[in-house]
Amino acid sequence: MKILITGGAGFLGTHLVEYWVNMGHQISVLNTKSKRSTEFASAFHSDVEIKWGTVEDYNTVKNSVKGKDLVVHLAAKVNVDQSVVSPKDYFATNLDGTINVLEAARNFGVKVLYESSREVYGDMPDSPVNEETELKPKSPYALSKASADRICYGYHTSYGLEIMILRSCNVYGANQRAGKLGAFIPRLVEQAINGGELTIYGSGDQKREYIHVSDLIMAHDLLIKKGKFSGDAINIGTNQYYSIKKIAEKIGNRLSSRIVNVESRQGEIPGFVLDSSLIRSMGFVPRVDFWEGLDNYIDYCINIKK
């Protein structure tokens, strides 16, 4: 299959590229150019086609989509805090960029797998949350993803575009961005390895459901094989659901670091579990235990730091 992965030189994208190349698919990547993405792309198999550019430019997207069988649309700005500061930037990439992908896919008759987010649900008091739950985004990032999510559905109902919408729980694993703009687990592990304190927002009682990146790759592969591109949203979760405090304590104990609580972030949600019955009915079974996966991730970070 000829697959275009937008954002293919990012965290999740690099794992998908490697897996699908090994499965014999013909992979192309559209990604903005940066030091990080260039380093990731340099490790790709020589058969992978790389186009540097942004999904915000329609001509770039159109030329990238042409001739493909499937577009896996990952490209997005993902930091909640930054979205509060610069919402228009998030709408330009996450909303307008998605419309460009949909338009190109519609014109060339290409299927789309859209990477939405658990954040589109907002603050859900009751768990588990199924795909029919009303979307109540609480940050500009979540709003941009929720809007694009529903536009994807609208392209199916309006034009018959073959599309699937994925809403995954939090993911972690090798190559994930750390630092100030990074995800929670890599940020804390980096702080600890560097000898610093572990900063958690608010009380730490907020909970997160996690999936290891290798299980998320298996879910994507299963869906392109067995899923119906009929405009449906599909939750991807593991039911491995733990408090931020407990995760921080695990990291702190492993790396001898102290936890410090700081002011809560705007737009952060207490947490909920996804109802993943639909994808489980297709045969999806996550394989990686969270605490084992976290230990392995810490070991990975220690080794690359040496």
Buried (B, 14 or more C-beta within 10 A) or exposed (E): BEBBBBBBBBBBBBBBBBBBBEEEBBBBBBBBEEEBBEEBBEEBEEEBBBBBBBBBBBEBBBBBBEEBBBBBBBBBBBBBBBBBEEBEBBBBBBBBBBBBBBBBBBEEEBBBBBBBBBBBBBEBEEBBBBBEBEBBBBBBBBBBBBBBBBBBBBBBEEBEBBBBBBBBBBBBBBBBBBEEEBBBBBBBBBBBBEEEBBEBBBEBEBBBBBBBBBBBBBBBBBBBEEBEBEBBBBBBBBBBBBBBBEBBBBBBEBBEBEBEBEEEEEBBBEBBBBBBEBBBEBEBEBEBEBEEBBBBBBEBBBEEEE
